[in-house]
């Protein structure tokens, strides 16, 4: 199971990113545990300077704007 953290204050883009992660995981049949991180200090400590951010298994893979669907699927397959 992959551990995924979606970093963001709760804006529309952040909510959309969380939904994209869940949909891509379901499409690929990848088991994921998705955690939403909204605390500003935790977001900064993770190195996310622009939200939304995505970390997979502790590695920050995306920050700022909606992720590209193909890249998101590649990250989940890795």
C-alpha positions as CSV (number, residue, x, y, z in Angstrom):
1,X,0.0,0.0,0.0
2,X,1.3,3.4,-0.9
3,X,1.0,6.3,1.6
4,X,0.0,9.5,-0.1
5,X,-0.2,13.0,1.4
6,X,-2.0,15.8,-0.4
7,X,-0.8,19.1,1.0
8,X,-3.1,22.2,0.8
9,X,-5.2,24.5,2.8
10,X,-8.5,23.1,1.5
11,X,-8.9,25.1,-1.7
12,X,-10.7,23.8,-4.8
13,X,-7.5,22.8,-6.5
14,X,-6.4,20.8,-3.4
15,X,-9.7,19.0,-3.2
16,X,-9.5,18.2,-6.9
17,X,-6.0,16.9,-6.5
18,X,-7.1,14.6,-3.7
19,X,-9.9,13.3,-5.9
20,X,-7.5,12.8,-8.9
21,X,-5.2,10.8,-6.7
22,X,-8.0,8.5,-5.5
23,X,-9.4,8.1,-9.0
24,X,-6.0,7.3,-10.6
25,X,-5.3,4.7,-7.8
26,X,-8.7,3.1,-8.4
27,X,-8.1,3.0,-12.1
28,X,-4.7,1.3,-11.7
29,X,-5.8,-1.0,-8.9
30,X,-3.2,0.5,-6.6
31,X,-4.0,0.4,-2.8
32,X,-3.4,3.8,-1.3
33,X,-3.8,5.5,2.0
34,X,-4.5,9.2,1.3
35,X,-4.0,11.8,4.0
36,X,-5.0,15.4,3.5
37,X,-2.5,17.8,5.2
38,X,-4.0,21.3,5.8
39,X,-1.8,22.7,8.5
40,X,0.4,25.5,7.1
41,X,3.4,24.6,9.3
42,X,3.3,21.0,8.2
43,X,3.0,22.0,4.5
44,X,6.0,24.2,4.8
45,X,8.0,21.6,6.7
46,X,7.3,19.2,3.8
47,X,9.0,21.6,1.4
48,X,5.8,22.5,-0.4
49,X,6.1,26.2,-1.4
50,X,3.0,26.2,-3.7
51,X,-0.1,24.1,-3.2
52,X,-1.4,21.6,-3.9
53,X,1.5,19.3,-3.2
54,X,1.7,15.5,-3.4
55,X,4.1,13.2,-1.5
56,X,4.1,9.5,-2.2
57,X,5.8,7.2,0.4
58,X,7.5,10.2,1.9
59,X,8.9,11.7,-1.3
60,X,7.5,15.0,-2.6
61,X,6.6,14.4,-6.3
62,X,4.5,17.5,-7.1
63,X,3.9,21.1,-5.9
64,X,1.8,23.8,-7.4
65,X,-1.3,23.4,-9.6
66,X,-3.1,20.4,-10.7
67,X,-0.9,17.4,-11.5
68,X,-0.7,15.9,-15.0
69,X,-2.9,12.8,-15.1
70,X,-0.2,10.7,-16.9
71,X,2.5,11.7,-14.5
72,X,0.2,11.0,-11.6
73,X,-0.3,7.5,-12.9
74,X,3.4,7.0,-13.4
75,X,4.1,8.1,-9.8
76,X,1.5,5.6,-8.6
77,X,3.0,2.8,-10.6
78,X,6.5,3.4,-9.4
